Amino acid sequence: MLAHFAQRGWGRRSLQHAKSLLSGIFTYAKNLGVLDGVNPVQGTIIPRKAVAPAETHASTPNEVIAILDVLKRAEDLQERPKLQAQTAIALMFFAGLRPGEARGATWENYDGKTLSVKQSVWRKHTTDPKTTSAAKPVPVIEPLRELLAELRAADGNPRSGPILRGVKGKPLSLDMLAHVVIRPALRNRTNYRNGQSKDWMQLAWQGYYALRRGIATQLNTITRDPMAAKGLLRHSSVNTTLTHYIKSVPEVTANGMAQVEQLFSGVAGQAVQ
């Protein structure tokens, strides 16, 4: 089965997830007494020719500001969908929420300064947060606070219920929000100008998780401490933050190497003499 999926173009990471799910299904079957024997998934290997994971994107602060500005200026969109799109982006960048956590965020768990993560919503299923460490409050800084205030006013100042709510009061579909609001706005960004042609040409929607990776990378760059990013993203292990969320920043690397060069240039000159 894994070889079949690999031939259909599944990447190595997707195959690892599939293997883990299959193993869990057979383990559950054994616990129920349906299967008597060895878990057949144990000992299987991922095909060597499986496609390696593609490099993921981490949104920069400039990209996020530009996207928020494009949405704000979009003349062909109604105000409420624009506010919802801006708030969804801000929840995942400025607060580091997962998409499911953003859908599960409610007004009763927001006190104006912090947002308590109590649940996660995937499609029509409401569950507890992904891990125990994920069920913690996150700070709400001014850019997000301002958007939350605007959205709350537009929704009639509700005291409870989903922050990102659909027409029927249920949690809003973020996939639909990206498809109907965010992507079209970025394709038709005729009103956006920031004087930086490079940013203008490269501005594109990279998905919600790029926002979490972006804030993790930015926090690590500013504080030089991955624990700051781990705390906001609420990972159980800092290794997860370092491996999957904090990305190398070319400018930071170049500046760092310039400092190393400056540090060792004098030493090298003395050694030659």
Buried (B, 14 or more C-beta within 10 A) or exposed (E): EBBEBBEEEBBBBBBBEBBEEBBEEBBEEBEEEEBEEEBEBEEBEBBEEBBEEEEEBBBBEEBBBBBBBBBBBBEEBEEEBBBBBBBBBBBBBBBBBBBBBBBBBBBEBBEEEBBBBBBBBEEEEEEEBBEEBBBBBBBBEEBBBEBBEBBBEBBEEBEEEBBBBBEEEEBBBBEEBBEBBBEBBBEBBEEBEEEEEEBEEEBEBBBBBBBBBBBBBBBBBEEEEBEBBBBBBBBEEBEEBBEBBBBEBEEEEEEEEEEEEEEEEEEEEEEEE
